[in-house]
Amino acid sequence: MSRYVLREIERALERPTRRELLEAIRSQPEMVLDPSPAEIIREERDRR
């Protein structure tokens, strides 16, 4: 049991914090999708 707990603690410590994750996401360049996902979905629904 103690090995399991230690392994889980180690795994938790290796993961980025929420702040680090948000900073990484914010640092990514903005993507512009053309056509937008909403337009693709709308077109697909209109075909039905």
C-alpha positions as CSV (number, residue, x, y, z in Angstrom):
1,M,0.0,0.0,0.0
2,S,2.7,2.5,0.9
3,R,4.5,1.9,-2.5
4,Y,1.2,2.7,-4.2
5,V,0.7,5.9,-2.2
6,L,4.3,7.0,-2.9
7,R,3.9,6.3,-6.6
8,E,0.7,8.4,-6.7
9,I,2.4,11.3,-4.8
10,E,5.3,11.2,-7.3
11,R,2.9,11.2,-10.3
12,A,0.9,14.1,-8.8
13,L,4.1,16.1,-8.3
14,E,5.2,15.5,-11.9
15,R,2.0,17.0,-13.3
16,P,1.9,20.7,-14.0
17,T,0.0,23.0,-11.7
18,R,-3.2,24.6,-13.0
19,R,-1.3,27.9,-13.2
20,E,1.5,26.3,-15.2
21,L,-1.1,24.6,-17.5
22,L,-3.0,27.9,-18.1
23,E,0.3,29.7,-18.8
24,A,1.3,27.1,-21.4
25,I,-2.1,27.3,-23.0
26,R,-2.0,31.1,-23.1
27,S,1.4,31.1,-24.6
28,Q,0.3,29.1,-27.7
29,P,-0.4,31.2,-30.8
30,E,-4.1,31.8,-31.6
31,M,-5.5,29.6,-34.3
32,V,-8.0,30.8,-36.9
33,L,-10.0,28.0,-38.4
34,D,-11.5,28.6,-41.8
35,P,-14.2,27.5,-42.0
36,S,-15.0,27.6,-38.3
37,P,-16.1,24.5,-36.5
38,A,-19.6,26.0,-36.1
39,E,-19.8,26.5,-39.9
40,I,-18.8,23.0,-40.6
41,I,-21.4,21.6,-38.1
42,R,-24.1,23.9,-39.6
43,E,-23.3,22.8,-43.1
44,E,-23.4,19.1,-42.0
45,R,-26.8,19.6,-40.3
46,D,-28.2,21.4,-43.3
47,R,-27.3,18.4,-45.6
48,R,-29.6,16.1,-43.5
